Every structure is written in C-alpha cells, then in structure tokens.
C-alpha cells in the first residue's frame, strides 16, 4: 500500500543570461529561481493496482517517483510504502521495489549484461534458485537471449530498455516504478513489453506505477489515471471515466491539459 500526503519539493535553480560578461557577473552575484516541483501532492495506491501517472514535462512526475523510491527527500509531507518511509529505511525499502528510468541506467556500461545481472544479484542478496528462475523467465519473455553477452554500451536504446526492465525485476519486487519504460522501442517491442507488464501484474499481483507520454501505453496498461500539473494532483479517476466517446486517448488527455492550464 502506498500512502502519500501533502508532499512538497522545491529546487533552487541558478539563472543567468548568455554571454561572457554575464558569466563573469554571475561569479560575484548569482541569481536563483525556486521551482516548486511538488506542491501538496496526495494520493493512495492499493496493492496490485496499475496506475498511469501522467502530466506534461516539468509537472513533477519524476520527482514523485524519486521520492517514492527513496532517492529524494521531500521538503514536507508524508509518504509510507508498506509501512516504511522510503528515504529513512532505504535498505529494506529497495528490496521490495523495482525502478526503471528511461533516461538512466542501472546496468554497468562496459561489461556484458549478464555480468550486470550477477552484480545486482549480489547487491540484492537474491537466492541463487530465485535468481536463475527469474533470469530464465525474463530472458524468454523479453527476448534477451542474444543480448546477455553484449556490453551495455553496444546495445541500442530499445535493447537496453528491455534489459533495464529485466534488471529491475531480478529480486521479485512487490512494486514497480516505470518512468518512460517504452522510450526508443519499436512497435513490436512495445507490444511485447506491454504484454509482459500486464502478465506480471496478473500473475504476481505486482503494483505498477507508470509515467509516460505515450498514451497508448496508458490505454493498454492502466485502469486508473493520476494527472499532475504544476506540482499538484489535478485529477484522479478511472480511465473509462476520463476517456469517453470516440476520441483518441491522446486527444482526451490534450483536452485535460488545456482544461487545467498545464500545457
């Protein structure tokens, strides 16, 4: 169970105009702007739910995921996941979660993918029998047979993302955070990843929180939508309630962005 109440997070960002003169001036007098990434975010997610967490760029999606995974500490508010505060009890917390950031990698760049998997096995202290079972299953479902002996730096973006998803599931987490998991995937790979995530949720009852700009991912996977804009939760509802009539899902979401002025 995920319980979030009044989360707030503000970032201090340095600003200056372009040019050498402005760079010299900034050495003596630097100007800052405060960005309110999260402004009183509250929601709850039950065990086994699949939730789409959507919003425009800069809305606060990734900041929320980083707090839920224990990477960031909020300025205020409360967050409990299975009774734990993520940033205070990180060692026990990370054993129960898997995280995939589309723009970040948890695989070691210069070693074969299989070696990265072995390192993650030791980090998470996964029993050998569980590890080999999970690797075999993930390799088959995500079609990784030809990728395991390849260094991560030599993989295409789509190939790396499939390996990243597998890496996040080696320790059988109860909760899976997916931040742009299908970025760079071709149409066939996207379908395979979507089917895999649905199967994971149905068979293992894994709780999935999905952030993406691909509305087809949302339509295929999520039954519930959380819409965030300017650091606030603007809408929380079932996909069927939000997506009505004959419009495409991306057209419906675009209308929501305009309605709440978050474009």
Secondary structure, DSSP 8 states (H G I E B T S, - for coil): -EEEEEEEEEEEEEE--SSHHHHHHHHHS-EEEEEEEEEEEEEEE-TT-EEEEE-STTSSHHHHHHHHTTSS--SEEEEEETTB-TTTSHHHHHTTEEEEETT---S-TTSBHHHHHHHHHHHHT--HHHHHHHHHHHHHHTT-TTTTTSBGGGS-HHHHHHHHHHHHTTT--SEEEEESTTTT--HHHHHHHHHHHHHHHHHH--EEEEE-S-HHHHHHH-SEEEEEETTEEEEEEEHHHHS-TT--HHHHHHHHHHHTT--
